[in-house]
Amino acid sequence: MSEVPEVKIYTLSTCGHCKLTKKLLKECNVEYDAVDVDLLGTEERQPVLEDVKKLNPKCSFPTILIGEHVIVGHHEDKIKEALGIS
């Protein structure tokens, strides 16, 4: 099995698609770094939103970074493909 790339997801704590994405990653036993953007303090939030906009100009959630792959939204097939999971 190939090494799983680093995974970072930007989410909103109340977003159903974000919750599904976290659940999928857990089911696939993938470690990930998640940032619930809406739970950040005002000073922390702005620079994180700037990072999200660089990856996803519409700044929608979830925004998922898997290695060099950026996936916007809960697209199970694209997530698994980027992870190298069939």
N, C-alpha and C positions, 0 to 999 in steps of 0.2 A: 504494500500500500504506500502511496506517495505521501509525503509530508503535507499536512493541512496548512494552507497559508494563514497568515494573521487575519483575524476577523474583527472588525469594529462596526458597531451599528449605532446609528443615531435614531432615537425613537421619542415618542411622546407617551407618557405613562397611561394615558386614557385611550390610546389608539389600538383598535382591534387587530389591524394588520401587523402592527408592531409586536403585539402579544403572540400572534401566530408565528411570526418570524423567530422570536426568542424560543418558543416551544419547539419549532422545527430544529433549531440549532442544538437544543438540549437533547432531543430525540436522536440526533445524529452524533451525539457525544462530541460536539465541537465546542471548544473553549472560545469565548468571545468577550470583547470589551464593549459594554453597552453604556450609552449616555442618554438618560431621559432628559431631553433638552428643556422640557417644561418645568422640571423640578430644580433646575439650576437657579442660583441667585442672579439678580439682574446683571451684576458685573461679570459673572462667569458666562452667562448666556450669550452675550454679543459676540465674543471671539469664536465660540463654538458654532453659532449660526453662520459666521463668515466662513468657517471651515466647511460646513455643510453646503453652502452656496457654491463653493469652488467645485465640489463633487456633483452637485445637483442644483443648478441655478433656480429651479422652481421652489427649492427648499421644502420639499414634501417628505413625508415619513411613511415607513422607515426608509432611511438611506443607509445602504449596506456597503461596506468596503471589505472585499475579500481579496487579499493580495493587491493586485492592480485593478481588479474588476470592481466597478461600481454598479450596484443594482438598486433601483428605486422601486419601492413597493414590495409586497409579498408575492414573489414569483418563485414557487418551490422548485420548479425545474431549473431555472437560471441559477438559483442559490446552490442547488446540488451540483450542477455542472461546474460552477466556479470552485466548489470545494473538492471536485474530483470524486464525487459520490454518485453511484448510479442508482 
